Structures are given as C-alpha cells and as structure tokens.
Amino acid sequence: MHRCTTAALLLLVIALYSLHTEAYKCRCTRKGPKIRYKDVQKLEIKPKHPFCQEKMIFVTMENVSRFKGQEYCLHPKLQSTKNLVKVYEA
C-alpha cells in the first residue's frame, strides 16, 4: 500500500510539473523593449498551440544594435508588432 501511495504521489507531482512548464510556452504576453525595424535581423512567427491562444512573434536583433543579437518575443496584439510584421512580410 505504501508503494502505491508513493508512486501515485510521484506521478501527480510529475503531471503538475509538466503542466506548469507547458504554461510557459506562451511567452509573448508582456510589452518588450522599443525596437527599431532596421535593427531586426530575423522575424519568426510561431502558430497558436493548445497552451497559448496567441501566435508568438520572435525577433532576433542585429549584433550591431544596442540589443546585441538578443531574441525578444513581441506581444502579437500591439499595433507596433503588427506594423513590424507587415514590413517583414512585404
């Protein structure tokens, strides 16, 4: 009986941990820093998935900019993000 309880508790902890880490897949919920379009090296759009109802938009900055090659996740509903996507899709 003790082993069954321990095993069940361990499985519960693992399940809760996996749900907790899956929640962090939706990373674009905050405003990022103000960026200039010319400083963007790469723009990547990831589709919606079960744990995040918004598409995720990642930008990688140029190494010469003040952000030095860092990657940022931009909030998809901000007008500035929508404008940036239009520029890069054109």
N, C-alpha and C positions, 0 to 999 in steps of 0.2 A: 504494500500500500504506500509506503514512504517513497519508493522509487517512482511510482506512478504520479504522485503528487509533485515530486521534484521535476520529473520530465514535463508534466503539464505546465508547471510554472515557468520552466525554461523556454518552452515553446511559446508561451504567452509573451514573455519578455522579448524574444526574437521577433515575433509578429509586431509588437508595438514599436520596436526599434525600426523595423523596415518601413512601417507606415510613417514614422517620424522623419526618416531620411527621404522618403518619396515626396513629402510635403515641400521639401526644399528644392524640388525641381523647378518650381515656378519662382524664378529669381528676379523677374522684372517688375516688381511692384512698387519700387521707390523711384523718385527722380534721381537721375545720375548727374554728373557734373556737366556744365555747359561746354559743349564741344563745337569746334568749327568744322564745317563739312570738309574743308581741304585737309584737315588733319586725320581723316578717317582712311585707314589703309584697306580695311576689309569690312564688309557688312554681311552678316549671316542671319537669315530668318529661319527659325525653327517652328514647326507647326504646333498646334494645340495638342495636348495629350490628356489622359484621364485625370492627372493630378494638377493640371494647370489649364484653366479655361481660356487663357490668352496666348496668342503666339508670342514667342520670345525673339527679341531682336538684339543681336550682339554686334558690337563694333570693336574692331581692333584698331588702335591708334598707330600713327606713324612713329617711328623711332626718333624723329627729329622734333616732334611736338613736345609740349610740356608734360604729356602723359606717358611718353617713352615706351610705346609698344604695349601698353596695358589693354586688357579687354574689359568692356563695360556692357552691361545689359540695360537696355533702354526701355522705359515704360511704353508699351505699344499704343496707348490711348492719347499720349501727349501730342499736341499739334507739331511740335518741333521734331519728334520722332517720325511722324507721318510725312513731313516735308523731306526729311533725310532719306527715307525710303523712296520717295518719288524721284529724288535727284539720282539715286543709285540705280533705280530700275529703268531710267530713261536712257 
